[in-house]
Amino acid sequence: MRKSMQLKAVAFAAAAALMGVSGMASASEAAQTAPSTFKPGTYTAQVNGHNAPLTVQVTVGKNRIEKIDYSKNLETIGVGRVALDIVSKKILDHQSVGVDAVTGATISSFALMQGVKDCLKQAGGDMTALTKHVEQHPAVEAKYQADVVVVGGGGAGLAAAISAYQAGAKHVLVLEKLGFVGGSTNVSEGALNAVDPVRQGRQGIEDSVAKFYDQTIKGGHNKGTPALVHYLTENSMNSVDWLEDLGVKFKDEIGTATGALWQRSHYPATPSGNTYIRTFEQVIGETNGAIKVMTDTKVTDLIKADGRIKGVMAENFGRKITVDAGAVVIATGGFGANIKMRQEFNTGVWKDVKLDKSIGCTNLAKAAQGDGLVMGKKVGAALIGLDDIQIHPCGTPGTGLMENIRTSGRNRIFVNLEGSRFVNEGAARDVLAKAIFAQPKGTYWIVVNHERYPSEDWVDANGATIRNMLALGSVVAAPTLDELAKKTGMDPKKLEASVAGYNAVVEGKAKDPLGFVANNKDDKTLTGGPWYACRKVPTVHHTMGGLEINTKAQVIGVDGKVIPGLYAAGEVTGGIHGSNRLGGNAIADVMVFGRTAGTNAATLK
């Protein structure tokens, strides 16, 4: 057991150490020679990645691949960039391109493989020999033991694992079906709602836990479970403190995530929700093996015996794995990318919208498949609120991912294809999405100017600049509103009227008929170019329904009783957000209930 686990731990540590920071890998001294000879030198190829074209440079000796440089890429932090690191290391270790892609990041994986192939071909390599599959995996069934096994290595799962360890668990095992950890937390903006008297006080923001609770309950259309909402809103600031103790640094300024309804969103000082994952990985690496992570390992069933959950069954590259455990935490995320499942359950607020393949999903497609709901149902877990599906207004046409200019924050307007404002930009997400669906072609433009992005060299969470976005055609720029209207097909007069109306509200000269209320400290008038516009569409973002839990994160059965030994946290659970999740409450949920699940799994058993 230990040897097999160590191998996985080494692979995990290597991926963690390289998470999106290197962009270059060199062959180790121990690496074997390639099954081919080359013309020594450095060769370059350009291929299409997931987010943008990327440049690959390969340096070869006479019979070795020496170095792979892929630093010129715009792949997603924590996802595509991790895949590039993992795949490049495997190519160098095996001296072959016949390696496996990283599960959950296949586009980035295959892009790098193709780039390396193109370079090796230029070097005169024997491509038949160099592309022969060389990566092997154990075939013998394996059995492990753990105090706590966590199913899912996203934000909730890793928070649970660390909390279980902090609560005294000696052996914690995390099983993740993707080829990397982080899940949907990786691709989030990282906003975490919490009542913070110190930071909010410095900004003159009045807030309270009671207000936070009231807005969460009402924002969810009074469908949230009051006890769970109380627990979330009362403990979210404790989670901010816990994260800071682990090493996460937050910005001093409190923001407002899209649909948050109040200025209480905490953002990591470094970009995106991947900040949390990087910190968790570092903490896990310092536990001396007490927390172990196995990637590419899909849990298929829970083991139930003597009236309680005692472990899990899983698969790793076809190999069967059995884990005996004192307790199990399910943290597998939602089902937003499972088209069949979301259409089956879509009987609620979006029943008039076909949630078919034409509507994308912001979450990682391989991850958000509802696995935890299926395995929980098999052992008698109650499922609640499955029709509560959230649509986000910030989807990218064609993919549904939240890329390029984001809708959160301030100093922006939403206009339809004609150039007219049609909704209060600060409204809840379901209100925003419904208003967008009602517009021509169900799409809109977010329009900003230099107040939001003072330079084309402004960098987003993935390292992309406005200049990159313009080059890819995902953003339109113009020095004047009139020219922006012409480039986007909007009516110049309507666009100018939209900006003028918004500015009048910000200046306090008019009341917005759409309901937008300006904050004089943060909202600025939009005057002067350069102007930028980015097309957006609604996209499936969060599934609020799932396993029923109590405030101890224990899973409740269909008989209304706790299922001993089974806990759950994150998007796989139901009852916390009602039928509409406030922006910034998902990370709060992940951290609050992830910590609770891990702590209680280690102590309550």
C-alpha positions as CSV (number, residue, x, y, z in Angstrom):
1,M,0.0,0.0,0.0
2,R,2.7,2.5,1.0
3,K,4.7,2.1,-2.1
4,S,1.8,2.5,-4.4
5,M,0.6,5.5,-2.4
6,Q,4.0,7.1,-2.5
7,L,4.1,6.9,-6.3
8,K,0.8,8.8,-6.5
9,A,2.0,11.3,-3.8
10,V,5.2,11.9,-5.8
11,A,3.1,12.6,-9.0
12,F,0.8,14.9,-7.1
13,A,3.7,16.8,-5.5
14,A,5.4,17.2,-8.9
15,A,2.2,18.6,-10.3
16,A,1.7,20.9,-7.3
17,A,5.3,22.2,-7.5
18,L,4.8,23.0,-11.2
19,M,1.3,24.5,-11.0
20,G,1.2,27.1,-13.7
21,V,4.5,28.7,-12.8
22,S,7.3,27.1,-14.8
23,G,6.4,27.0,-18.5
24,M,9.5,25.0,-19.1
25,A,10.7,21.5,-18.4
26,S,14.1,19.9,-18.8
27,A,15.1,16.3,-19.0
28,S,16.7,14.9,-15.9
29,E,20.0,13.2,-15.9
30,A,18.3,9.8,-15.3
31,A,16.0,10.2,-18.3
32,Q,16.4,7.5,-20.9
33,T,17.4,8.2,-24.5
34,A,14.7,8.6,-27.2
35,P,13.9,5.8,-29.6
36,S,15.2,8.0,-32.4
37,T,18.1,10.2,-33.4
38,F,17.7,13.9,-34.1
39,K,19.4,16.8,-35.7
40,P,20.5,18.7,-32.6
41,G,19.0,22.1,-32.1
42,T,15.9,24.1,-31.0
43,Y,12.7,23.8,-33.0
44,T,9.5,25.9,-32.8
45,A,5.8,25.1,-33.5
46,Q,2.6,27.0,-32.9
47,V,-0.6,25.1,-32.0
48,N,-4.1,26.0,-30.8
49,G,-4.6,25.5,-27.1
50,H,-7.8,25.7,-25.1
51,N,-7.8,29.5,-24.7
52,A,-5.5,30.7,-27.4
53,P,-2.7,29.7,-29.7
54,L,0.5,28.6,-27.8
55,T,4.1,28.4,-28.9
56,V,6.1,25.3,-28.2
57,Q,9.9,25.1,-28.4
58,V,11.7,21.8,-28.2
59,T,15.5,21.5,-27.8
60,V,17.0,18.1,-28.7
61,G,20.4,16.5,-28.7
62,K,21.4,13.7,-31.0
63,N,19.3,11.1,-29.1
64,R,17.5,13.0,-26.4
65,I,14.7,15.4,-25.9
66,E,16.4,17.9,-23.7
67,K,14.0,20.7,-23.0
68,I,10.3,21.7,-23.7
69,D,9.4,25.4,-23.5
70,Y,5.7,26.3,-23.5
71,S,5.9,29.5,-21.5
72,K,4.1,31.5,-24.2
73,N,0.6,30.2,-23.4
74,L,-2.7,31.5,-22.1
75,E,-4.1,28.3,-20.7
76,T,-6.2,28.3,-17.6
77,I,-4.3,28.6,-14.3
78,G,-4.7,25.4,-12.3
79,V,-6.2,23.5,-15.2
80,G,-4.6,23.8,-18.7
81,R,-1.3,25.1,-17.3
82,V,-1.1,22.1,-14.9
83,A,-1.7,19.8,-17.8
84,L,1.1,21.4,-19.8
85,D,3.5,20.8,-16.8
86,I,2.4,17.2,-16.3
87,V,2.5,16.2,-20.0
88,S,5.9,17.9,-20.6
89,K,7.4,16.1,-17.7
90,K,6.0,12.8,-18.9
91,I,7.4,13.3,-22.4
92,L,10.8,14.1,-21.0
93,D,10.8,11.2,-18.5
94,H,9.7,8.7,-21.2
95,Q,11.6,10.4,-24.0
96,S,8.4,9.8,-26.1
97,V,5.2,11.6,-27.0
98,G,3.3,8.3,-26.5
99,V,2.0,9.4,-23.1
100,D,-1.5,9.9,-21.7
101,A,-3.4,13.2,-21.7
102,V,-4.4,14.7,-18.4
103,T,-8.0,13.8,-17.5
104,G,-10.1,17.0,-17.5
105,A,-7.6,19.0,-19.6
106,T,-7.3,17.0,-22.8
107,I,-7.4,20.0,-25.1
108,S,-4.4,21.6,-23.5
109,S,-2.7,18.2,-23.2
110,F,-3.1,17.3,-26.9
111,A,-2.1,20.8,-27.9
112,L,1.3,20.4,-26.2
113,M,1.7,16.9,-27.6
114,Q,1.0,18.2,-31.1
115,G,3.5,21.0,-30.7
116,V,6.2,18.6,-29.5
117,K,5.4,16.2,-32.4
118,D,5.7,19.1,-34.9
119,C,9.1,20.0,-33.4
120,L,10.4,16.5,-33.3
121,K,9.4,16.0,-36.9
122,Q,11.3,19.1,-37.9
123,A,14.3,17.6,-36.1
124,G,14.1,14.5,-38.3
125,G,12.7,12.2,-35.6
126,D,11.2,8.7,-36.2
127,M,7.6,9.7,-35.5
128,T,6.4,6.1,-35.5
129,A,8.7,5.2,-32.7
130,L,8.3,8.5,-30.9
131,T,4.5,8.2,-30.8
132,K,4.2,4.6,-29.7
133,H,2.3,4.4,-26.4
134,V,4.7,3.9,-23.6
135,E,2.9,4.9,-20.4
136,Q,2.0,1.9,-18.3
137,H,-0.3,1.6,-15.2
138,P,-0.6,-1.0,-12.5
139,A,-3.2,-3.7,-13.2
140,V,-3.3,-5.4,-9.8
141,E,-6.3,-4.6,-7.6
142,A,-5.3,-2.5,-4.5
143,K,-6.7,-2.2,-1.0
144,Y,-6.1,0.8,1.2
145,Q,-7.1,2.0,4.7
146,A,-7.8,5.5,5.9
147,D,-9.3,7.3,8.9
148,V,-11.1,9.5,6.5
149,V,-11.5,9.2,2.7
150,V,-12.5,12.3,0.7
151,V,-14.2,11.8,-2.6
152,G,-13.3,14.8,-4.8
153,G,-10.2,17.0,-4.7
154,G,-11.8,20.3,-5.4
155,G,-12.0,23.2,-2.9
156,A,-14.5,21.5,-0.6
157,G,-12.6,18.2,-0.7
158,L,-9.2,19.6,0.1
159,A,-10.6,21.9,2.8
160,A,-12.2,18.7,4.3
161,A,-9.0,16.7,4.1
162,I,-6.9,19.4,5.8
163,S,-9.5,19.9,8.5
164,A,-9.7,16.2,9.2
165,Y,-6.0,16.1,9.6
166,Q,-6.1,19.2,11.9
167,A,-8.8,17.4,13.9
168,G,-6.5,14.4,14.5
169,A,-6.9,12.0,11.6
170,K,-3.6,10.2,11.0
171,H,-4.4,8.9,7.5
172,V,-6.5,11.0,5.1
173,L,-7.0,9.8,1.5
174,V,-8.3,12.1,-1.2
175,L,-9.6,10.5,-4.4
176,E,-9.9,12.7,-7.5
177,K,-11.1,11.5,-10.8
178,L,-9.4,14.3,-12.8
179,G,-5.7,14.3,-13.5
180,F,-5.2,17.3,-11.2
181,V,-6.8,18.8,-8.1
182,G,-8.8,21.9,-7.7
183,G,-12.1,21.2,-9.5
184,S,-14.3,24.1,-10.2
185,T,-12.7,26.2,-7.5
186,N,-9.7,26.4,-9.9
187,V,-11.8,28.3,-12.5
188,S,-13.7,30.5,-10.1
189,E,-12.9,34.1,-9.4
190,G,-12.4,33.2,-5.8
191,A,-15.0,35.6,-4.3
192,L,-15.8,34.6,-0.7
193,N,-18.7,36.4,1.1
194,A,-18.2,37.1,4.8
195,V,-19.1,39.8,7.2
196,D,-15.8,41.4,8.0
197,P,-16.0,44.4,10.4
198,V,-12.3,45.3,9.9
199,R,-12.1,45.5,6.1
200,Q,-15.7,46.6,5.6
201,G,-15.3,49.1,8.4
202,R,-12.3,50.7,6.7
203,Q,-14.5,51.2,3.6
204,G,-17.5,52.5,5.5
205,I,-19.6,49.5,4.6
206,E,-22.4,48.7,7.1
207,D,-23.1,45.0,7.4
208,S,-24.2,42.3,9.8
209,V,-24.6,38.5,9.9
210,A,-28.4,39.1,10.2
211,K,-28.3,41.1,6.9
212,F,-26.1,38.4,5.3
213,Y,-28.6,35.7,6.4
214,D,-31.6,37.7,5.2
215,Q,-30.2,38.4,1.8
216,T,-29.1,34.8,1.3
217,I,-32.5,33.5,2.3
218,K,-34.5,36.0,0.2
219,G,-32.0,35.8,-2.7
220,G,-32.7,32.1,-2.7
221,H,-36.4,32.8,-2.9
222,N,-36.9,31.5,0.7
223,K,-36.2,27.9,-0.3
224,G,-32.9,27.6,1.6
225,T,-32.9,25.5,4.8
226,P,-32.7,28.2,7.6
227,A,-30.4,26.2,9.9
228,L,-27.9,25.7,7.1
229,V,-28.1,29.3,6.0
230,H,-27.5,30.5,9.6
231,Y,-24.5,28.2,9.8
232,L,-23.1,29.5,6.6
233,T,-23.4,33.2,7.3
234,E,-22.3,32.8,10.9
235,N,-19.1,30.9,10.1
236,S,-17.9,32.3,6.8
237,M,-15.6,34.9,8.5
238,N,-14.1,32.1,10.5
239,S,-13.2,30.5,7.2
240,V,-11.5,33.6,6.0
241,D,-9.4,33.6,9.2
242,W,-8.7,29.9,8.7
243,L,-7.5,30.4,5.2
244,E,-5.3,33.3,6.2
245,D,-3.8,31.1,8.9
246,L,-3.0,28.6,6.1
247,G,-1.3,31.2,4.1
248,V,-3.9,32.7,1.8
249,K,-3.6,36.5,1.3
250,F,-6.7,38.5,0.6
251,K,-7.0,41.9,-0.9
252,D,-7.7,44.7,1.6
253,E,-10.6,46.0,-0.4
254,I,-13.9,44.2,-0.2
255,G,-15.8,43.8,-3.5
256,T,-19.1,42.7,-4.8
257,A,-19.3,39.5,-6.9
258,T,-21.9,39.4,-9.7
259,G,-25.3,38.8,-8.0
260,A,-23.8,39.1,-4.4
261,L,-26.4,41.8,-3.5
262,W,-23.9,43.4,-1.0
263,Q,-20.3,44.5,-0.7
264,R,-18.9,41.6,1.3
265,S,-16.9,39.6,-1.3
266,H,-13.3,38.8,-0.3
267,Y,-10.9,38.2,-3.2
268,P,-7.6,36.5,-3.0
269,A,-4.6,38.9,-3.5
270,T,-3.3,36.6,-6.3
271,P,-5.7,35.9,-9.2
272,S,-8.6,33.4,-9.1
273,G,-9.8,30.6,-6.9
274,N,-6.7,28.7,-7.8
275,T,-5.1,30.7,-5.0
276,Y,-6.9,28.5,-2.5
277,I,-5.8,25.3,-4.2
278,R,-2.2,26.3,-4.4
279,T,-2.3,27.0,-0.6
280,F,-4.0,23.7,0.1
281,E,-1.4,21.8,-1.9
282,Q,1.4,23.4,0.0
283,V,-0.3,22.5,3.3
284,I,-0.9,18.9,2.2
285,G,2.8,18.6,1.2
286,E,3.8,19.6,4.7
287,T,1.8,16.8,6.4
288,N,4.5,14.2,5.8
289,G,2.2,11.9,4.0
290,A,-0.7,12.0,6.5
291,I,-2.8,13.4,3.6
292,K,-2.4,11.6,0.4
293,V,-4.0,12.4,-3.0
294,M,-4.7,9.9,-5.8
295,T,-5.6,11.5,-9.1
296,D,-7.2,9.8,-12.1
297,T,-9.2,7.8,-9.5
298,K,-13.0,7.7,-9.9
299,V,-15.1,6.5,-7.0
300,T,-17.9,4.3,-8.2
301,D,-19.6,3.2,-5.0
302,L,-19.8,3.7,-1.3
303,I,-19.3,0.6,0.9
304,K,-22.2,0.2,3.4
305,A,-22.0,-2.4,6.1
306,D,-23.6,-2.8,9.6
307,G,-25.8,0.2,9.0
308,R,-22.9,2.7,8.3
309,I,-20.6,3.8,5.5
310,K,-17.2,2.1,5.8
311,G,-15.4,3.0,2.7
312,V,-15.5,3.3,-1.1
313,M,-14.9,1.4,-4.3
314,A,-12.9,3.1,-7.1
315,E,-11.2,2.7,-10.4
316,N,-7.7,3.9,-11.5
317,F,-6.9,3.4,-15.2
318,G,-9.1,0.3,-15.0
319,R,-7.6,-1.0,-11.8
320,K,-10.1,-1.8,-9.0
321,I,-9.4,-0.1,-5.7
322,T,-11.0,-0.7,-2.3
323,V,-10.6,1.8,0.6
324,D,-11.7,0.9,4.1
325,A,-12.3,4.1,6.1
326,G,-13.7,5.3,9.3
327,A,-15.7,7.9,7.5
328,V,-16.3,9.2,4.0
329,V,-16.7,12.8,2.8
330,I,-18.4,13.3,-0.6
331,A,-17.2,16.5,-2.3
332,T,-17.7,15.7,-6.0
333,G,-19.3,19.0,-7.1
334,G,-22.6,19.5,-8.9
335,F,-24.2,18.2,-12.1
336,G,-24.1,21.3,-14.3
337,A,-22.2,19.7,-17.1
338,N,-24.4,16.6,-17.2
339,I,-26.9,17.6,-19.9
340,K,-29.2,14.6,-19.4
341,M,-29.3,15.1,-15.6
342,R,-29.9,18.8,-15.8
343,Q,-32.7,18.4,-18.3
344,E,-34.3,15.7,-16.2
345,F,-34.4,17.9,-13.1
346,N,-35.1,21.2,-14.8
347,T,-38.7,21.7,-13.5
348,G,-38.1,24.8,-11.5
349,V,-37.3,28.4,-12.3
350,W,-35.8,27.6,-15.7
351,K,-38.4,25.0,-16.9
352,D,-39.2,27.2,-19.9
353,V,-35.5,27.2,-21.0
354,K,-34.1,24.1,-22.7
355,L,-30.9,23.4,-20.9
356,D,-29.5,21.4,-23.9
357,K,-26.0,21.4,-25.4
358,S,-26.6,24.9,-26.8
359,I,-26.2,26.2,-23.3
360,G,-22.7,25.8,-21.9
361,C,-21.5,25.3,-18.4
362,T,-18.9,27.3,-16.4
363,N,-17.7,24.2,-14.5
364,L,-15.2,21.6,-15.7
365,A,-17.2,19.3,-17.9
366,K,-15.5,16.1,-16.6
367,A,-16.0,17.1,-13.0
368,A,-19.6,18.4,-12.9
369,Q,-21.4,15.1,-13.7
370,G,-23.3,14.5,-10.5
371,D,-21.3,11.4,-9.4
372,G,-21.9,12.1,-5.7
373,L,-25.6,12.2,-6.1
374,V,-25.7,8.9,-7.9
375,M,-23.6,7.1,-5.3
376,G,-25.4,8.8,-2.4
377,K,-28.8,7.7,-3.7
378,K,-27.6,4.1,-3.9
379,V,-27.1,4.0,-0.1
380,G,-30.4,5.8,0.7
381,A,-29.3,9.4,0.8
382,A,-32.1,12.0,0.5
383,L,-31.8,14.4,-2.5
384,I,-33.3,17.8,-2.3
385,G,-33.8,20.9,-4.5
386,L,-32.6,19.2,-7.7
387,D,-34.7,21.7,-9.8
388,D,-32.7,24.6,-8.3
389,I,-30.3,25.2,-11.2
390,Q,-28.5,28.5,-11.5
391,I,-27.8,30.3,-14.8
392,H,-24.9,32.8,-14.8
393,P,-24.9,35.9,-17.1
394,C,-21.2,35.8,-17.8
395,G,-20.9,32.9,-20.3
396,T,-18.7,33.0,-23.4
397,P,-20.6,32.3,-26.6
398,G,-19.9,28.7,-27.8
399,T,-18.3,27.4,-24.6
400,G,-20.2,28.8,-21.6
401,L,-17.0,29.4,-19.7
402,M,-16.4,32.6,-17.9
403,E,-13.6,34.2,-19.8
404,N,-12.3,37.5,-21.0
405,I,-14.1,40.6,-19.5
406,R,-16.0,39.5,-16.5
407,T,-19.4,40.8,-15.3
408,S,-18.5,41.2,-11.6
409,G,-17.3,44.4,-10.2
410,R,-18.5,47.9,-11.0
411,N,-18.1,50.6,-13.7
412,R,-19.8,48.7,-16.5
413,I,-23.1,48.5,-18.3
414,F,-25.0,45.7,-19.9
415,V,-26.6,46.5,-23.3
416,N,-28.5,44.4,-25.8
417,L,-27.5,44.1,-29.5
418,E,-29.1,47.5,-30.2
419,G,-27.1,49.2,-27.5
420,S,-29.9,49.7,-24.9
421,R,-29.5,48.9,-21.2
422,F,-32.2,46.4,-20.2
423,V,-31.4,45.3,-16.6
424,N,-30.0,46.5,-13.3
425,E,-26.4,45.3,-13.5
426,G,-26.4,44.8,-9.8
427,A,-29.4,42.5,-9.7
428,A,-29.4,38.8,-8.6
429,R,-28.1,36.3,-11.1
430,D,-31.5,34.8,-12.0
431,V,-32.9,38.3,-12.6
432,L,-29.9,39.1,-14.9
433,A,-30.2,35.8,-16.8
434,K,-33.9,36.1,-17.3
435,A,-33.5,39.6,-18.7
436,I,-30.8,38.4,-21.1
437,F,-32.9,35.5,-22.4
438,A,-35.6,38.0,-23.2
439,Q,-33.2,40.0,-25.4
440,P,-32.8,39.5,-29.2
441,K,-30.8,36.2,-29.7
442,G,-30.5,35.8,-25.9
443,T,-27.2,37.7,-25.8
444,Y,-25.8,41.1,-24.8
445,W,-22.7,43.2,-24.6
446,I,-20.8,44.2,-21.5
447,V,-19.4,47.7,-22.2
448,V,-16.5,49.2,-20.2
449,N,-13.9,51.9,-20.7
450,H,-10.6,53.0,-19.2
451,E,-12.1,53.3,-15.7
452,R,-12.2,49.6,-15.6
453,Y,-9.2,48.8,-17.8
454,P,-6.7,51.7,-18.0
455,S,-4.4,49.9,-20.3
456,E,-4.5,47.2,-23.0
457,D,-1.7,45.6,-20.9
458,W,-4.2,44.9,-18.0
459,V,-3.9,41.3,-17.1
460,D,-6.7,38.9,-16.1
461,A,-6.6,35.9,-13.9
462,N,-5.1,33.6,-16.6
463,G,-2.4,36.0,-17.6
464,A,-4.3,37.3,-20.7
465,T,-4.2,41.0,-21.4
466,I,-6.8,43.1,-23.1
467,R,-4.4,43.2,-26.0
468,N,-4.6,39.3,-26.2
469,M,-8.3,39.4,-26.1
470,L,-8.4,41.9,-28.9
471,A,-6.1,39.7,-31.0
472,L,-8.4,36.7,-30.5
473,G,-11.4,38.7,-31.4
474,S,-13.2,38.1,-28.1
475,V,-13.2,41.8,-27.2
476,V,-13.9,44.8,-29.4
477,A,-12.2,48.1,-28.8
478,A,-12.7,51.7,-30.1
479,P,-11.6,55.2,-29.1
480,T,-15.2,56.5,-29.2
481,L,-18.7,55.2,-28.4
482,D,-19.8,56.0,-32.0
483,E,-17.0,53.8,-33.4
484,L,-17.7,51.0,-30.8
485,A,-21.3,51.0,-31.9
486,K,-20.3,50.6,-35.6
487,K,-17.9,47.8,-34.8
488,T,-20.4,45.9,-32.8
489,G,-23.5,46.6,-34.9
490,M,-25.2,48.6,-32.1
491,D,-27.3,51.8,-32.7
492,P,-24.9,54.7,-31.8
493,K,-27.6,56.9,-30.4
494,K,-29.0,54.1,-28.2
495,L,-25.6,53.2,-26.9
496,E,-24.8,56.9,-26.1
497,A,-28.2,57.2,-24.4
498,S,-27.4,54.1,-22.3
499,V,-24.1,55.5,-21.1
500,A,-25.6,59.0,-20.5
501,G,-28.4,57.5,-18.5
502,Y,-26.0,55.4,-16.4
503,N,-23.8,58.4,-15.8
504,A,-26.7,60.5,-14.6
505,V,-27.5,57.9,-12.0
506,V,-23.9,57.7,-10.8
507,E,-23.9,61.5,-10.6
508,G,-27.1,61.5,-8.5
509,K,-29.0,63.5,-11.2
510,A,-31.5,60.8,-12.0
511,K,-33.1,57.7,-10.6
512,D,-32.5,54.6,-12.7
513,P,-35.8,53.1,-14.1
514,L,-34.1,49.7,-14.1
515,G,-33.3,49.9,-10.4
516,F,-29.5,50.4,-10.4
517,V,-28.4,52.3,-7.3
518,A,-24.9,53.8,-7.5
519,N,-22.3,53.7,-4.7
520,N,-20.7,57.1,-4.7
521,K,-17.4,55.7,-3.3
522,D,-16.9,53.1,-6.0
523,D,-19.1,53.8,-9.1
524,K,-17.6,56.3,-11.6
525,T,-19.1,57.9,-14.6
526,L,-18.1,56.3,-17.9
527,T,-16.6,59.1,-20.0
528,G,-14.0,59.0,-22.7
529,G,-12.3,56.1,-24.4
530,P,-10.8,53.7,-25.1
531,W,-14.0,51.7,-24.9
532,Y,-14.3,47.9,-24.8
533,A,-17.2,45.6,-25.5
534,C,-17.4,41.8,-25.0
535,R,-20.3,39.5,-26.0
536,K,-21.9,37.4,-23.3
537,V,-24.6,34.7,-23.0
538,P,-26.2,32.9,-20.0
539,T,-24.6,29.7,-19.0
540,V,-25.3,26.9,-16.4
541,H,-23.2,27.9,-13.4
542,H,-24.3,26.1,-10.2
543,T,-26.7,23.3,-9.2
544,M,-28.0,24.2,-5.8
545,G,-29.8,20.9,-5.1
546,G,-28.1,17.7,-3.9
547,L,-27.5,15.5,-0.9
548,E,-29.4,16.6,2.2
549,I,-27.1,17.5,5.1
550,N,-27.4,18.9,8.6
551,T,-25.2,21.6,10.2
552,K,-22.6,18.9,11.0
553,A,-22.3,18.1,7.3
554,Q,-23.8,14.7,8.0
555,V,-25.8,13.2,5.1
556,I,-29.4,12.6,5.8
557,G,-31.2,9.5,4.5
558,V,-34.6,9.2,2.9
559,D,-35.9,8.1,6.3
560,G,-34.9,11.4,7.8
561,K,-32.1,9.9,9.8
562,V,-28.3,10.5,9.6
563,I,-26.4,8.0,7.6
564,P,-23.5,7.1,10.0
565,G,-20.1,7.6,8.6
566,L,-21.2,9.7,5.6
567,Y,-20.5,13.5,5.2
568,A,-20.8,15.9,2.3
569,A,-19.7,19.4,1.4
570,G,-19.8,21.8,-1.5
571,E,-21.9,21.9,-4.6
572,V,-22.9,18.2,-4.2
573,T,-25.2,19.2,-1.3
574,G,-28.6,20.9,-1.3
575,G,-30.5,23.2,1.0
576,I,-28.0,26.0,1.4
577,H,-28.6,28.4,-1.5
578,G,-32.3,27.8,-2.2
579,S,-33.3,28.4,-5.8
580,N,-30.7,31.1,-6.5
581,R,-27.1,31.3,-5.1
582,L,-25.7,34.7,-4.3
583,G,-22.4,35.5,-6.1
584,G,-19.6,34.8,-3.6
585,N,-21.6,32.3,-1.5
586,A,-20.2,29.2,-3.3
587,I,-16.6,29.6,-2.0
588,A,-18.1,30.5,1.4
589,D,-20.1,27.2,1.2
590,V,-17.1,25.2,0.1
591,M,-14.9,26.4,2.9
592,V,-17.5,26.5,5.7
593,F,-19.0,23.1,5.1
594,G,-15.7,21.5,3.8
595,R,-14.1,22.3,7.1
596,T,-17.1,21.1,9.0
597,A,-17.3,17.8,7.1
598,G,-13.6,17.1,7.6
599,T,-13.5,17.9,11.3
600,N,-16.6,15.9,12.1
601,A,-15.6,13.0,9.9
602,A,-12.4,12.7,11.9
603,T,-14.1,13.1,15.3
604,L,-17.7,11.9,15.1
605,K,-17.0,8.9,12.8
